[in-house]
Amino acid sequence: MLQRSTTLRYFLDLFPGKRRFGPYRFLPVFFCIGGVMEWIMINVRIGKETFYDVYRRKQSEREYQQKVADGGTAVNEPSAK
């Protein structure tokens, strides 16, 4: 376990800015990783849908179910696409 810790510390110390920024020197890396993840979720299609297509569809279905539960809309089966 000690060997793993010293190896990890060695690689973390290779990252520049330790004296000036301390542990915050890694923030730009994680910011970029988050930006790449967001871009992938918006633009990369798996099958015919992106993550946000699924999110919008599920949100619309939840709103419809809420309206039905409140008695505002008659229940009709959605037409097949």
N, C-alpha and C positions, 0 to 999 in steps of 0.2 A: 504494500500500500504506500509506503514511504517513497519507493522508486517512482510510482505513478505520479505522486504529488510533485516531486522534484522535476520530473519531465514536463508536466503541465506548466509548472511555474517557469521553467526555462523557455518554453514556447510563448507564454504570455509576456515574458520580459523582452522578447524580441520585437514586440509591437512598440513603435515609437511613441513618445510623449508621456512616459511614466512620471517623470519628475514634475512636469508642468500641469498635466491634466489628471493624473492619478487614475482611478478606475473609470473615470468618464471618458477616457481616450477611446473606448470601444463604442461609444454612442453613434458615431457616423457609420460604422459597419452595420450595426443593427438597424439604423434608419434606412440604409440602402437595401438591406435584406427585406424590410417591410415594404419598401417601394416596389421591389421586384415581385414580391408575393401579390401585392395589390394589382400590378400590371397583369400578372398571370391569371388572376381571378377574373379580370375584366375581359381580357383578349384571347385567352387560350380556350379553344372549344374542345370538350371531351364529348364525343358523339356529335350531337347537334346543339348542345347547350353549353353556356358558360355558367359559372357559379352564380352570377347576378341574374341570369335568366331563371334559374331554379328558385332563387330567393324571391324575385318578384312574383312568380307564379304561386309559390307557397303563401306569400303574404296576401295575395288576392284571394286565394282559397280560404284563408283564415277570416278575412273580412267578410266574405260571402257567408261563411258558416255563422259568424257573429250576427249578421243581419237576419239569417234564417232563425237563429235561436231567439232573437228579439221579436220575431213575428213580422218583420218588415217586408219580407219577400216570400213568395210561394216557392216551394222547392221544385225546381225543374232540373232534369239531368242536363248537363252541358253537352252541346253537340260535339261529335267526334271530329277531330281535325284531319 
